[in-house]
């Protein structure tokens, strides 16, 4: 699977969901993603993460959830 397309798909869907929630006044604090997506985000943000900066994507903290499959995600309040 092409990692770039995979990450773009997750980001597109998550950003659409975040926008819909924000429009009704809800602001999730956590984006849970599969291990593969999480590891890709960590690789992309390696310098910031190694400097102790929390892993944030789309303004939301990212957490690994091994029970999720490749392009699935969950938003938590």
C-alpha positions in Angstrom: 0.0 0.0 0.0 1.2 3.5 -0.8 1.9 5.2 2.5 1.3 8.7 1.1 -2.1 7.9 -0.2 -3.0 6.0 3.0 -2.0 8.9 5.2 -3.8 11.4 3.0 -7.0 9.3 3.1 -6.9 9.2 6.9 -6.2 12.9 7.1 -9.0 13.8 4.6 -11.6 11.8 6.5 -10.5 12.9 10.0 -10.4 16.6 9.0 -13.9 16.4 7.5 -15.2 14.8 10.7 -13.3 17.3 12.9 -14.8 20.2 10.9 -18.3 18.7 11.2 -17.9 18.4 15.0 -16.5 21.9 15.4 -19.5 23.3 13.5 -21.7 22.0 16.3 -19.4 23.1 19.1 -17.6 19.8 19.8 -13.8 19.7 19.9 -12.3 16.2 20.3 -9.1 16.0 22.3 -7.8 12.8 20.9 -7.4 11.2 17.4 -6.9 7.4 17.7 -5.4 5.7 14.7 -4.0 2.3 13.7 -0.5 1.3 14.6 0.6 1.8 10.9 -0.8 5.3 10.7 0.6 6.2 14.1 4.1 5.0 13.2 3.9 7.0 9.9 3.0 10.1 11.8 5.9 9.5 14.2 8.3 9.1 11.3 7.0 12.3 9.6 7.3 14.3 12.9 10.4 12.5 14.3 12.3 15.7 15.1 9.4 17.3 17.1 8.6 14.0 18.9 12.3 13.4 19.8 12.4 16.9 21.2 9.5 16.1 23.5 6.8 17.8 21.6 3.4 15.9 21.8 2.3 14.3 18.6 -0.4 16.5 17.2 -2.2 16.2 13.9 -5.0 18.5 12.8 -4.6 20.2 16.1 -5.5 17.1 18.0 -3.4 14.7 20.1 -2.7 11.4 18.3 -2.8 8.0 20.1 -2.1 4.6 18.7 -4.9 2.1 18.8 -3.8 -1.4 17.7 -7.4 -2.5 17.4 -8.0 -0.1 14.5 -7.4 -1.2 10.9 -5.3 0.7 8.4 -7.5 3.6 7.4 -9.9 3.7 10.4 -9.8 6.3 13.1 -11.7 7.4 16.2 -12.2 10.8 17.7 -12.5 11.0 21.5 -13.9 13.9 23.5 
